[in-house]
Amino acid sequence: MKGFVLFLLLLAPAGLIAQQTPIERIEPPFWWAGFKNPALQLMIYGKNIGQTKVSILENKQKAIEITAIHTTENPNYLFIDLKFRAGIQPGFFTLNFTINNKLSASCKYELKARKPGSAQRKGFDNSDVIYLIMPDRFANGDTTNDAIPGMKQRAYRSNPDSLHGGDIKGITSHLDYLNDLGVTTLWMTPLIENNQPIYSYHGYSCTDYYKTDPRFGTNADYLELSDAIHGRGMKIIMDQVFNHCGSGHWWIKDLPSRDWLNQWPEFTRSNYRSGSMSDPYVSAADSLQFSRGWFDKTMPDLNQSNPYLRNYLIQNSIWWVEYAGLDGIRVDTYAYPFKDAMSEWGKRMLDEYPGFNMVGECWMNYPATVAYWQKGSHNRDGYISNLPAVFDFPMHDALIRAFNEKEGWDSGILRLYELISQDFSYPNPLNLVTFADNHDVNRFLDTQNDDVGKLKMAMAFILTTRGIPEFYYGTELLMTTGPDKGDGMKRKDVIGGWPGDERDAFTAAGRTEAENDMYNYMKNLLRYRKTSTALQTGKLLHFIPRDGIYTYFRYNKKNTVLVVMNNNDQQQNLETSRFHEMLGKFKSGKEIISGNEISDLSKLTVPAKSVLIIELH
Ligand code: CA
């Protein structure tokens, strides 16, 4: 019996006092004093908690006001609206829950002190290059968490769709590798708990919004990773999902309300047509199925038009920024949630953190449809987006075609020129996150018949044209998807990340000659980009491609960089008089990748299928 009592105490959240009505959860679990928004809505979960009355003890100078209490048709939930008086000090207060004037439950709630400068944080920006990591597949820094009692899946490396054992410590222990490579910002796919029986490795089926998955580590490990990243002058982006949770989420067994999820008479998938949200001719049926259909059977579709759920998700997002000191958020399936809720989310994030950056996965193939979602767009349907950055999916599409197609009037390298020419659609083209691949698509090398020259061209392009470049872990190691194009194969393990691997690709000695060549190509370019404000935020001027050669300049008052992309299979001798308006005032330059000095800019020799990046003097 004694053992049983102890077990219950261990399960109870910190701060709970003996009670008749067990409070199983209070979320957010704590908050901070001093946000611009003085309101906080607590979700309290416990048997029949909805039938209690709530009051606040230790409420010095009435610094906290209960402005409203909401119940739903499920008596096990209570939503408490609190308002904090300006200047409220950090500390604890006690919430008492009573039935018929008898104390039924009580808990302490903490308001922490915010870190100095927290509200002024600067999000990732054009000075950054983002490196995308799928933590389960990067490095296994702690084999003791590969199997955790109570977690439905354990590491089983030979199955590409299973958990492989990579974790937070695996990332923390390779920060020097990433720093040496020259990336500045890490985006990890979600590290949040995914206690799902299958596919739990990818992180997009959340089962607890406030908890790091124990197979990746603890919240403290995540904090340590964030501190270690910041310690190297790097930034951290968290991947958040508002559209759906996992079928194993604790809500699912006892939903706060029936409309917490978008429910259908029978399982109904989204039609995945993201463009329908901006389509002026959309039918109600298509629109409804897009945003209220489920992404997958194991991903219950959250109904963000429910005000409590909306608030819950927004507060959760703020909680992680404040808790982990984030520099940015990447939002999964951005167009799928109720779009007014996402607009409110963006506004509230920017109200608290005006310099912050968030990028949405708006997976559409045209600049016009992507631009609809960027903050500042003048949308004819009146939709106001508060999302500063969007992924440049149209560029991804253009990159795949550009180097494979035969040069023609509307094919080949022209794809890149025409794509960039449509930037008038975007309120802020500099805040596009550009990429050649990510965890959801085939690796770029696979789309180019494993041609490393074409991969280098793609990398040189995203690192020199406008935008904030992102590249996928292992690109620098020539990782491929291989013939089996399943999701698991797009997310292979890094060789050397696991004890007992045949070699360690994280070290120069452990890499093949070809891998070292690619690694050094990336390192060289990344190093240069760090020093070049022209490549980061400079203006762009480009010339219509001719004979398979695309030429553009990035420039500001201090610095001008000339980029020449030769998409031909032969070396070309480029006569440059056509570029006089940009080139006229320069006499010489230095090519960044080869290090060659160029004393005569009137003619340039451009090797087959390659890019020259020339800093002009
Ligand atoms: Ca592990």
Boltz pocket constraint, residues with backbone or C-beta under 6 A from the ligand:
constraints:
  - pocket:
      binder: B
      contacts: [[A, 140], [A, 141], [A, 142], [A, 143], [A, 144], [A, 145], [A, 146], [A, 165], [A, 166], [A, 167], [A, 215]]
      max_distance: 6.0
